[in-house]
């Protein structure tokens, strides 16, 4: 199965083809689809030659497998008319309809791309990993957009120090007044 999911740009999001790949192969995005005059569908590679491997989570593959098990037939997992990928206006309509059914508003489909990137960063992925997942040609593009989400040196130091204190005192040790224990543990290292 070729999959390109949350990292995809709007015109590509639902262009997922069913294909069998060897188990060792990561799912790869399918070529994009665009409408030409007369409604014909033209299949082409993503913009700027950004075709790449996007390893989807097992949970997403399970959902897509269930979609197929429920009787989906055809080349495209999400098809518009005549088993072609849906037009971007159709995708936008489906998105707005889904938001309304969920009682949500003001969330753009493109916001899922930012959600995906911020989730990768929160999970500790480095700049190059996020760059590749999003298909940015340059790491600078990723940094210009998402640098504020990576932890600063102070954030990392604070997190490490908190972990050290928790290791010594336990989760609530400082709140229970066990500060004296720190003095006993560090007295050999003070001047």
Z-matrix of the N, CA and C atoms (Angstrom, degrees):
N
C 1 1.445
C 2 1.519 1 107.81
N 3 1.304 2 117.60 1 131.09
C 4 1.458 3 121.28 2 175.07
C 5 1.513 4 107.59 3 -93.37
N 6 1.317 5 116.10 4 128.03
C 7 1.457 6 119.40 5 -175.08
C 8 1.511 7 110.34 6 -133.31
N 9 1.296 8 115.82 7 136.05
C 10 1.450 9 122.23 8 169.28
C 11 1.511 10 103.84 9 -138.56
N 12 1.284 11 117.42 10 112.69
C 13 1.454 12 117.69 11 -168.61
C 14 1.501 13 112.83 12 -111.68
N 15 1.315 14 120.48 13 -118.73
C 16 1.466 15 122.21 14 -168.34
C 17 1.520 16 113.74 15 -59.78
N 18 1.315 17 117.91 16 -22.48
C 19 1.461 18 118.15 17 -178.98
C 20 1.520 19 111.81 18 -78.10
N 21 1.299 20 117.11 19 -4.73
C 22 1.459 21 120.92 20 -173.79
C 23 1.519 22 112.54 21 -75.23
N 24 1.295 23 114.91 22 149.63
C 25 1.458 24 120.84 23 172.46
C 26 1.530 25 108.54 24 -78.23
N 27 1.314 26 116.65 25 163.52
C 28 1.463 27 122.30 26 -170.75
C 29 1.520 28 114.13 27 -52.64
N 30 1.292 29 118.13 28 -46.30
C 31 1.456 30 120.17 29 -176.50
C 32 1.515 31 113.93 30 -69.27
N 33 1.326 32 117.14 31 -8.31
C 34 1.463 33 120.98 32 -174.66
C 35 1.520 34 113.26 33 -116.89
N 36 1.294 35 118.38 34 -6.76
C 37 1.449 36 121.14 35 -166.74
C 38 1.530 37 114.32 36 -60.61
N 39 1.305 38 118.04 37 -40.25
C 40 1.455 39 119.74 38 -176.14
C 41 1.523 40 112.98 39 -105.10
N 42 1.322 41 116.05 40 16.97
C 43 1.452 42 120.08 41 179.61
C 44 1.524 43 109.43 42 -92.82
N 45 1.305 44 115.18 43 68.02
C 46 1.457 45 120.96 44 -177.58
C 47 1.522 46 107.75 45 -109.22
N 48 1.306 47 115.32 46 123.36
C 49 1.460 48 120.21 47 -178.85
C 50 1.522 49 110.06 48 -98.74
N 51 1.309 50 113.97 49 146.52
C 52 1.461 51 120.27 50 172.16
C 53 1.517 52 107.59 51 -83.62
N 54 1.315 53 116.88 52 124.47
C 55 1.458 54 121.60 53 176.46
C 56 1.512 55 108.12 54 -152.69
N 57 1.299 56 115.34 55 150.29
C 58 1.460 57 119.34 56 174.03
C 59 1.523 58 107.79 57 -92.63
N 60 1.313 59 116.17 58 130.74
C 61 1.454 60 121.92 59 176.01
C 62 1.520 61 108.21 60 -122.51
N 63 1.309 62 118.01 61 151.71
C 64 1.456 63 118.70 62 174.58
C 65 1.524 64 109.42 63 -57.32
N 66 1.345 65 118.46 64 146.62
C 67 1.463 66 120.41 65 -177.49
C 68 1.518 67 114.13 66 -55.29
N 69 1.325 68 118.27 67 -27.10
C 70 1.461 69 119.98 68 -178.24
C 71 1.522 70 112.65 69 -79.69
N 72 1.322 71 117.61 70 -10.90
C 73 1.456 72 120.17 71 -177.29
C 74 1.515 73 110.95 72 -87.76
N 75 1.311 74 115.51 73 136.47
C 76 1.462 75 119.45 74 172.82
C 77 1.516 76 107.91 75 -75.87
N 78 1.338 77 117.72 76 145.66
C 79 1.465 78 118.78 77 175.48
C 80 1.523 79 110.22 78 -58.26
N 81 1.310 80 116.36 79 142.29
C 82 1.458 81 121.63 80 -179.10
C 83 1.519 82 108.77 81 -120.98
N 84 1.314 83 117.05 82 149.59
C 85 1.460 84 119.15 83 179.25
C 86 1.515 85 111.30 84 -68.10
N 87 1.304 86 115.36 85 147.03
C 88 1.450 87 119.36 86 176.54
C 89 1.525 88 108.75 87 -83.18
N 90 1.330 89 116.56 88 161.51
C 91 1.457 90 117.64 89 174.51
C 92 1.523 91 110.12 90 -59.55
N 93 1.311 92 117.22 91 151.81
C 94 1.455 93 121.43 92 -178.45
C 95 1.519 94 111.58 93 -77.26
N 96 1.304 95 115.36 94 163.65
C 97 1.456 96 120.82 95 178.68
C 98 1.517 97 108.82 96 -120.00
N 99 1.292 98 116.19 97 139.26
C 100 1.465 99 120.87 98 176.92
C 101 1.519 100 107.88 99 -138.91
N 102 1.313 101 115.66 100 148.09
C 103 1.464 102 120.92 101 179.08
C 104 1.522 103 109.06 102 -88.11
N 105 1.302 104 115.37 103 133.64
C 106 1.456 105 120.48 104 172.45
C 107 1.518 106 107.91 105 -103.50
N 108 1.305 107 116.21 106 174.61
C 109 1.458 108 119.68 107 177.27
C 110 1.517 109 110.88 108 -53.27
N 111 1.311 110 116.85 109 141.65
C 112 1.456 111 120.81 110 179.77
C 113 1.512 112 113.09 111 84.49
N 114 1.338 113 117.31 112 6.06
C 115 1.456 114 120.15 113 176.36
C 116 1.510 115 115.51 114 80.44
N 117 1.341 116 118.29 115 3.73
C 118 1.456 117 119.76 116 178.17
C 119 1.524 118 109.72 117 -69.01
N 120 1.321 119 116.11 118 148.98
C 121 1.458 120 121.51 119 179.64
C 122 1.515 121 109.01 120 -100.31
N 123 1.314 122 115.87 121 127.87
C 124 1.456 123 122.30 122 176.97
C 125 1.525 124 107.59 123 -110.70
N 126 1.310 125 117.10 124 123.66
C 127 1.462 126 122.05 125 179.25
C 128 1.518 127 107.76 126 -94.15
N 129 1.339 128 116.66 127 127.09
C 130 1.468 129 120.77 128 -178.95
C 131 1.524 130 109.76 129 -145.75
N 132 1.326 131 114.94 130 163.91
C 133 1.456 132 120.95 131 179.38
C 134 1.525 133 110.79 132 -69.25
N 135 1.346 134 117.81 133 159.55
C 136 1.466 135 120.53 134 177.74
C 137 1.525 136 111.25 135 -59.75
N 138 1.334 137 115.26 136 161.87
C 139 1.467 138 119.15 137 -178.08
C 140 1.521 139 110.92 138 -62.37
N 141 1.305 140 115.50 139 149.89
C 142 1.464 141 124.45 140 177.96
C 143 1.525 142 112.73 141 58.71
N 144 1.315 143 118.78 142 22.27
C 145 1.462 144 120.78 143 179.40
C 146 1.512 145 112.78 144 61.95
N 147 1.329 146 117.54 145 36.46
C 148 1.463 147 120.69 146 -173.33
C 149 1.520 148 113.14 147 -90.55
N 150 1.327 149 117.60 148 23.43
C 151 1.456 150 119.02 149 177.64
C 152 1.530 151 108.37 150 -60.75
N 153 1.323 152 116.76 151 137.13
C 154 1.458 153 120.68 152 -174.30
C 155 1.514 154 110.51 153 -158.87
N 156 1.310 155 115.76 154 165.95
C 157 1.463 156 122.09 155 173.15
C 158 1.516 157 108.66 156 -80.85
N 159 1.313 158 116.74 157 131.74
C 160 1.461 159 122.13 158 175.23
C 161 1.518 160 106.42 159 -127.96
N 162 1.326 161 116.95 160 101.32
C 163 1.466 162 118.61 161 -178.15
C 164 1.533 163 110.80 162 -74.32
N 165 1.333 164 117.87 163 108.61
C 166 1.466 165 119.71 164 -179.08
C 167 1.529 166 110.81 165 -76.58
N 168 1.314 167 117.12 166 153.86
C 169 1.463 168 119.87 167 177.71
C 170 1.526 169 110.56 168 -68.55
N 171 1.314 170 115.55 169 153.21
C 172 1.457 171 121.13 170 -179.98
C 173 1.522 172 111.78 171 -56.46
N 174 1.329 173 116.80 172 -36.11
C 175 1.463 174 120.13 173 -179.24
C 176 1.527 175 111.37 174 -62.33
N 177 1.328 176 117.30 175 -39.65
C 178 1.460 177 120.12 176 177.84
C 179 1.518 178 110.68 177 -65.98
N 180 1.319 179 116.96 178 -42.23
C 181 1.461 180 119.76 179 178.66
C 182 1.526 181 110.76 180 -62.53
N 183 1.337 182 116.99 181 -35.80
C 184 1.469 183 120.49 182 177.23
C 185 1.530 184 110.61 183 -64.45
N 186 1.326 185 117.15 184 -42.13
C 187 1.473 186 121.00 185 178.36
C 188 1.522 187 110.04 186 -63.72
N 189 1.328 188 116.88 187 -45.30
C 190 1.462 189 120.30 188 179.77
C 191 1.528 190 111.49 189 -65.31
N 192 1.322 191 116.74 190 -37.44
C 193 1.467 192 120.32 191 176.87
C 194 1.518 193 110.83 192 -63.41
N 195 1.314 194 116.02 193 -39.55
C 196 1.468 195 120.37 194 177.67
C 197 1.533 196 109.86 195 -63.39
N 198 1.319 197 116.90 196 -40.38
C 199 1.466 198 122.12 197 176.96
C 200 1.531 199 109.97 198 -56.81
N 201 1.320 200 116.51 199 -44.16
C 202 1.462 201 121.57 200 179.30
C 203 1.525 202 109.93 201 -68.25
N 204 1.332 203 116.63 202 -42.58
C 205 1.472 204 120.97 203 -179.60
C 206 1.525 205 112.10 204 -61.75
N 207 1.320 206 117.64 205 -28.55
C 208 1.463 207 121.26 206 -178.92
C 209 1.530 208 112.57 207 -76.30
N 210 1.321 209 116.04 208 4.84
C 211 1.451 210 118.75 209 172.69
C 212 1.503 211 115.93 210 112.28
N 213 1.330 212 118.13 211 9.43
C 214 1.469 213 119.44 212 178.27
C 215 1.517 214 109.22 213 -63.38
N 216 1.296 215 115.43 214 132.08
C 217 1.463 216 121.40 215 175.69
C 218 1.517 217 107.76 216 -130.33
N 219 1.284 218 117.08 217 145.29
C 220 1.462 219 120.93 218 178.43
C 221 1.515 220 110.39 219 124.60
N 222 1.333 221 114.67 220 172.86
C 223 1.459 222 120.45 221 -176.78
C 224 1.522 223 113.80 222 -75.95
N 225 1.327 224 117.62 223 -33.01
C 226 1.458 225 121.30 224 -175.53
C 227 1.524 226 109.51 225 -103.09
N 228 1.322 227 117.15 226 133.43
C 229 1.464 228 120.03 227 178.62
C 230 1.522 229 111.53 228 -65.30
N 231 1.315 230 117.41 229 -35.60
C 232 1.460 231 122.49 230 178.04
C 233 1.524 232 106.35 231 -124.69
N 234 1.310 233 115.63 232 104.83
C 235 1.457 234 119.94 233 -172.32
C 236 1.515 235 111.62 234 -108.19
N 237 1.314 236 113.50 235 149.63
C 238 1.465 237 120.63 236 169.83
C 239 1.514 238 107.10 237 -92.30
N 240 1.315 239 116.88 238 -137.14
C 241 1.450 240 120.15 239 177.82
C 242 1.514 241 112.05 240 -76.75
N 243 1.316 242 116.40 241 149.77
C 244 1.460 243 123.53 242 175.28
C 245 1.526 244 113.43 243 53.80
N 246 1.303 245 117.35 244 36.47
C 247 1.467 246 124.35 245 179.54
C 248 1.528 247 112.62 246 53.36
N 249 1.308 248 116.84 247 37.23
C 250 1.454 249 123.38 248 169.82
C 251 1.523 250 107.79 249 -103.15
N 252 1.322 251 118.16 250 161.95
C 253 1.465 252 118.55 251 175.52
C 254 1.521 253 109.59 252 -63.22
N 255 1.327 254 118.07 253 150.38
C 256 1.464 255 119.80 254 -178.20
C 257 1.518 256 112.09 255 -67.96
N 258 1.315 257 116.67 256 149.21
C 259 1.456 258 123.09 257 175.16
C 260 1.527 259 107.90 258 -66.16
N 261 1.326 260 117.57 259 149.37
C 262 1.465 261 119.83 260 -177.48
C 263 1.526 262 112.20 261 -60.58
N 264 1.331 263 118.41 262 -29.79
C 265 1.462 264 120.27 263 176.00
C 266 1.533 265 110.84 264 -66.50
N 267 1.320 266 115.93 265 -36.21
C 268 1.464 267 120.45 266 177.00
C 269 1.518 268 110.03 267 -65.66
N 270 1.325 269 116.40 268 -43.16
C 271 1.464 270 120.71 269 178.33
C 272 1.524 271 109.50 270 -60.77
N 273 1.332 272 117.16 271 -44.35
C 274 1.461 273 120.66 272 177.88
C 275 1.518 274 111.94 273 -60.78
N 276 1.330 275 117.18 274 -40.56
C 277 1.464 276 121.36 275 177.64
C 278 1.523 277 110.54 276 -62.80
N 279 1.343 278 116.96 277 -46.01
C 280 1.468 279 120.56 278 178.91
C 281 1.526 280 110.44 279 -60.09
N 282 1.342 281 116.31 280 -40.18
C 283 1.468 282 120.58 281 -179.25
C 284 1.531 283 111.00 282 -63.89
N 285 1.335 284 116.27 283 -47.97
C 286 1.471 285 119.64 284 179.69
C 287 1.529 286 111.40 285 -62.74
N 288 1.310 287 116.84 286 -38.64
C 289 1.462 288 121.80 287 178.23
C 290 1.542 289 110.40 288 -64.41
N 291 1.324 290 116.69 289 -41.40
C 292 1.467 291 121.50 290 178.29
C 293 1.516 292 110.55 291 -65.26
N 294 1.333 293 117.47 292 -43.96
C 295 1.472 294 120.85 293 177.72
C 296 1.520 295 111.07 294 -59.25
N 297 1.329 296 116.67 295 -45.14
C 298 1.466 297 120.51 296 -179.27
C 299 1.526 298 110.25 297 -62.22
N 300 1.328 299 117.27 298 -42.72
C 301 1.464 300 120.90 299 179.80
C 302 1.528 301 111.29 300 -63.80
N 303 1.338 302 116.57 301 -30.32
C 304 1.467 303 121.12 302 179.46
C 305 1.525 304 112.41 303 -88.33
N 306 1.336 305 116.44 304 -1.58
C 307 1.455 306 120.06 305 -179.38
C 308 1.523 307 113.22 306 71.64
N 309 1.301 308 116.39 307 28.79
C 310 1.471 309 121.89 308 -178.91
C 311 1.520 310 109.66 309 -113.06
N 312 1.307 311 115.53 310 159.29
C 313 1.466 312 120.09 311 174.27
C 314 1.514 313 109.04 312 -154.05
N 315 1.328 314 115.44 313 160.63
C 316 1.459 315 120.90 314 175.35
C 317 1.513 316 114.83 315 78.22
N 318 1.316 317 118.51 316 11.86
C 319 1.465 318 121.35 317 178.09
C 320 1.520 319 107.31 318 -106.77
N 321 1.331 320 115.24 319 116.07
C 322 1.462 321 119.57 320 178.65
C 323 1.522 322 109.34 321 -81.85
N 324 1.293 323 116.41 322 152.15
C 325 1.454 324 120.83 323 177.16
C 326 1.529 325 110.20 324 -59.17
N 327 1.335 326 116.59 325 -36.63
C 328 1.466 327 121.05 326 178.89
C 329 1.532 328 111.60 327 -64.13
N 330 1.325 329 117.38 328 -23.40
C 331 1.464 330 120.47 329 178.09
C 332 1.525 331 111.96 330 -61.84
N 333 1.332 332 117.36 331 -25.00
C 334 1.467 333 120.30 332 177.09
C 335 1.524 334 110.92 333 -64.28
N 336 1.306 335 116.37 334 -32.99
C 337 1.477 336 121.19 335 177.10
C 338 1.524 337 109.97 336 -63.58
N 339 1.343 338 116.54 337 -44.07
C 340 1.465 339 120.39 338 178.08
C 341 1.538 340 111.11 339 -68.65
N 342 1.321 341 116.14 340 -36.57
C 343 1.467 342 120.34 341 176.44
C 344 1.527 343 110.41 342 -60.68
N 345 1.324 344 115.99 343 -44.59
C 346 1.459 345 121.61 344 178.86
C 347 1.535 346 110.56 345 -60.89
N 348 1.329 347 116.32 346 -48.15
C 349 1.465 348 120.28 347 -179.89
C 350 1.521 349 110.88 348 -61.59
N 351 1.325 350 117.43 349 -45.29
C 352 1.466 351 119.39 350 -178.45
C 353 1.522 352 111.04 351 -66.68
N 354 1.327 353 117.50 352 -32.83
C 355 1.465 354 120.23 353 175.70
C 356 1.518 355 112.22 354 -66.03
N 357 1.332 356 116.75 355 -40.48
C 358 1.468 357 120.20 356 176.92
C 359 1.531 358 110.23 357 -62.41
N 360 1.324 359 116.57 358 -42.65
C 361 1.467 360 120.98 359 -179.77
C 362 1.518 361 110.27 360 -65.62
N 363 1.332 362 117.61 361 -44.67
C 364 1.469 363 121.17 362 179.66
C 365 1.524 364 111.51 363 -62.19
N 366 1.331 365 116.39 364 -28.95
C 367 1.467 366 120.43 365 179.05
C 368 1.527 367 111.96 366 -81.95
N 369 1.340 368 117.56 367 -0.88
C 370 1.459 369 121.31 368 176.00
C 371 1.510 370 115.60 369 97.21
N 372 1.322 371 118.56 370 11.06
C 373 1.466 372 120.18 371 178.54
C 374 1.529 373 110.43 372 -69.34
N 375 1.324 374 115.85 373 143.81
C 376 1.459 375 120.60 374 -179.42
C 377 1.527 376 110.66 375 -82.96
N 378 1.315 377 116.01 376 174.24
C 379 1.466 378 122.43 377 -175.63
C 380 1.520 379 111.21 378 -58.65
N 381 1.324 380 118.38 379 -45.22
C 382 1.459 381 121.27 380 -176.18
C 383 1.531 382 110.54 381 -65.49
N 384 1.312 383 117.90 382 -38.75
C 385 1.465 384 121.01 383 178.23
C 386 1.524 385 110.56 384 -61.90
N 387 1.328 386 117.01 385 -46.26
C 388 1.465 387 121.01 386 179.66
C 389 1.521 388 110.02 387 -66.92
N 390 1.316 389 117.27 388 -41.45
C 391 1.470 390 121.72 389 177.78
C 392 1.524 391 110.14 390 -55.45
N 393 1.316 392 116.80 391 -49.04
C 394 1.466 393 120.75 392 -177.62
C 395 1.522 394 111.56 393 -67.36
N 396 1.326 395 117.15 394 -39.89
C 397 1.465 396 120.15 395 179.71
C 398 1.525 397 111.64 396 -62.99
N 399 1.326 398 116.73 397 -34.92
C 400 1.458 399 120.77 398 -178.92
C 401 1.525 400 113.11 399 -88.91
N 402 1.329 401 117.09 400 -12.99
C 403 1.455 402 120.33 401 179.85
C 404 1.509 403 114.04 402 80.32
N 405 1.322 404 117.35 403 21.94
C 406 1.464 405 119.98 404 176.27
C 407 1.521 406 109.15 405 -72.30
N 408 1.314 407 116.21 406 136.09
C 409 1.463 408 120.64 407 179.48
C 410 1.524 409 111.44 408 -69.30
N 411 1.337 410 116.35 409 -30.92
C 412 1.463 411 121.01 410 -176.60
C 413 1.530 412 110.22 411 -128.58
N 414 1.325 413 115.84 412 143.06
C 415 1.459 414 120.11 413 176.16
C 416 1.526 415 110.69 414 -62.52
N 417 1.331 416 116.60 415 -28.73
C 418 1.462 417 120.71 416 179.03
C 419 1.521 418 112.52 417 -59.73
N 420 1.326 419 116.30 418 -35.69
C 421 1.474 420 119.86 419 177.41
C 422 1.521 421 110.17 420 -63.18
N 423 1.312 422 115.95 421 -43.39
C 424 1.471 423 120.98 422 178.95
C 425 1.520 424 110.06 423 -64.17
N 426 1.322 425 116.78 424 -44.43
C 427 1.470 426 120.38 425 -179.09
C 428 1.521 427 111.90 426 -66.46
N 429 1.327 428 117.30 427 -39.14
C 430 1.465 429 119.77 428 179.24
C 431 1.526 430 111.46 429 -61.06
N 432 1.311 431 115.93 430 -34.20
C 433 1.462 432 120.36 431 -176.71
C 434 1.525 433 112.65 432 -87.75
N 435 1.335 434 117.84 433 -37.06
C 436 1.461 435 120.25 434 -168.37
C 437 1.528 436 115.63 435 -122.22
N 438 1.335 437 119.15 436 6.47
C 439 1.472 438 120.03 437 -174.85
C 440 1.527 439 112.40 438 -57.55
N 441 1.325 440 117.43 439 -32.25
C 442 1.466 441 120.09 440 -178.98
C 443 1.527 442 112.71 441 -66.54
N 444 1.332 443 117.88 442 -13.50
C 445 1.466 444 120.54 443 -178.51
C 446 1.526 445 113.21 444 -89.83
N 447 1.338 446 117.13 445 -21.65
C 448 1.458 447 118.56 446 178.73
C 449 1.519 448 108.90 447 -75.75
N 450 1.333 449 117.14 448 142.74
C 451 1.468 450 119.02 449 -179.51
C 452 1.528 451 111.42 450 -67.10
N 453 1.327 452 115.17 451 144.41
C 454 1.464 453 120.81 452 177.16
C 455 1.529 454 108.79 453 -79.62
N 456 1.316 455 116.30 454 172.65
C 457 1.472 456 120.75 455 176.50
C 458 1.528 457 110.05 456 -60.30
N 459 1.336 458 116.84 457 -38.45
C 460 1.470 459 120.27 458 179.09
C 461 1.523 460 110.87 459 -64.49
N 462 1.338 461 116.62 460 -40.87
C 463 1.466 462 120.49 461 177.96
C 464 1.523 463 110.78 462 -60.81
N 465 1.331 464 116.51 463 -44.10
C 466 1.466 465 120.45 464 -179.51
C 467 1.524 466 110.98 465 -65.44
N 468 1.336 467 116.69 466 -41.58
C 469 1.464 468 120.71 467 178.85
C 470 1.519 469 110.55 468 -63.62
N 471 1.319 470 116.58 469 -45.87
C 472 1.467 471 120.84 470 179.76
C 473 1.530 472 110.86 471 -60.74
N 474 1.329 473 116.66 472 -43.48
C 475 1.465 474 120.52 473 -179.90
C 476 1.533 475 111.07 474 -64.22
N 477 1.336 476 116.19 475 -41.81
C 478 1.464 477 119.69 476 178.76
C 479 1.523 478 110.97 477 -65.72
N 480 1.338 479 117.01 478 -41.76
C 481 1.465 480 120.54 479 179.09
C 482 1.526 481 111.10 480 -65.41
N 483 1.324 482 116.58 481 -40.70
C 484 1.466 483 119.93 482 176.94
C 485 1.525 484 111.20 483 -61.11
N 486 1.323 485 116.57 484 -41.86
C 487 1.461 486 120.36 485 178.57
C 488 1.519 487 110.95 486 -63.79
N 489 1.327 488 117.37 487 -38.76
C 490 1.462 489 121.48 488 178.60
C 491 1.521 490 110.92 489 -64.53
N 492 1.329 491 117.11 490 -46.42
C 493 1.469 492 120.79 491 179.43
C 494 1.517 493 110.09 492 -63.01
N 495 1.320 494 116.92 493 -41.98
C 496 1.462 495 119.77 494 179.35
C 497 1.520 496 111.45 495 -64.43
N 498 1.336 497 116.43 496 -36.94
C 499 1.467 498 120.21 497 178.46
C 500 1.523 499 111.03 498 -64.43
N 501 1.324 500 116.34 499 -39.60
C 502 1.469 501 120.60 500 -178.43
C 503 1.524 502 111.95 501 -76.54
N 504 1.328 503 116.90 502 -45.28
C 505 1.463 504 120.82 503 -172.73
C 506 1.519 505 114.23 504 -100.67
N 507 1.295 506 118.24 505 -12.09
C 508 1.455 507 120.19 506 -172.82
C 509 1.522 508 108.86 507 89.26
N 510 1.324 509 117.07 508 170.85
C 511 1.458 510 121.00 509 -173.92
C 512 1.530 511 114.78 510 -57.06
N 513 1.314 512 119.08 511 -37.31
C 514 1.465 513 121.69 512 -177.70
C 515 1.522 514 112.10 513 -118.46
N 516 1.316 515 117.76 514 19.40
C 517 1.467 516 121.15 515 -175.21
C 518 1.509 517 114.95 516 -58.67
N 519 1.316 518 118.50 517 -44.54
C 520 1.467 519 120.83 518 -178.91
C 521 1.520 520 110.71 519 -65.53
N 522 1.325 521 117.43 520 -35.19
C 523 1.467 522 120.31 521 178.96
C 524 1.526 523 111.48 522 -72.35
N 525 1.328 524 117.27 523 -22.84
C 526 1.469 525 120.34 524 -179.28
C 527 1.523 526 111.73 525 -92.23
N 528 1.310 527 117.37 526 8.21
C 529 1.456 528 120.24 527 175.07
C 530 1.515 529 115.23 528 80.21
N 531 1.299 530 118.58 529 30.92
C 532 1.458 531 121.48 530 -179.44
C 533 1.523 532 111.89 531 -94.93
N 534 1.322 533 117.37 532 28.65
C 535 1.459 534 121.68 533 -177.68
C 536 1.518 535 110.96 534 -63.88
N 537 1.309 536 118.28 535 -33.78
C 538 1.464 537 121.27 536 178.72
C 539 1.515 538 112.37 537 -57.34
N 540 1.310 539 117.03 538 -30.97
C 541 1.460 540 121.37 539 178.75
C 542 1.531 541 110.64 540 -62.37
N 543 1.343 542 117.06 541 -36.41
C 544 1.467 543 120.17 542 177.79
C 545 1.520 544 109.84 543 -64.14
N 546 1.349 545 117.62 544 -42.96
C 547 1.469 546 120.19 545 -179.71
C 548 1.528 547 110.49 546 -59.72
N 549 1.333 548 117.17 547 -42.40
C 550 1.466 549 120.22 548 -179.88
C 551 1.530 550 110.86 549 -64.89
N 552 1.358 551 117.38 550 -38.65
C 553 1.457 552 120.46 551 -177.81
C 554 1.532 553 111.29 552 -72.70
N 555 1.321 554 118.81 553 -30.14
C 556 1.468 555 120.84 554 -174.49
C 557 1.520 556 113.43 555 -101.46
N 558 1.326 557 118.88 556 -4.01
C 559 1.465 558 119.01 557 -173.07
C 560 1.526 559 111.76 558 -62.48
N 561 1.294 560 120.04 559 -29.44
C 562 1.453 561 120.65 560 178.74
C 563 1.520 562 113.18 561 -72.09
N 564 1.328 563 117.69 562 -12.37
C 565 1.458 564 121.08 563 -177.17
C 566 1.519 565 112.66 564 -108.12
N 567 1.305 566 118.76 565 2.43
C 568 1.457 567 120.57 566 -179.10
C 569 1.521 568 109.54 567 -92.85
N 570 1.329 569 117.32 568 161.87
C 571 1.448 570 121.96 569 179.64
C 572 1.493 571 111.58 570 -92.33
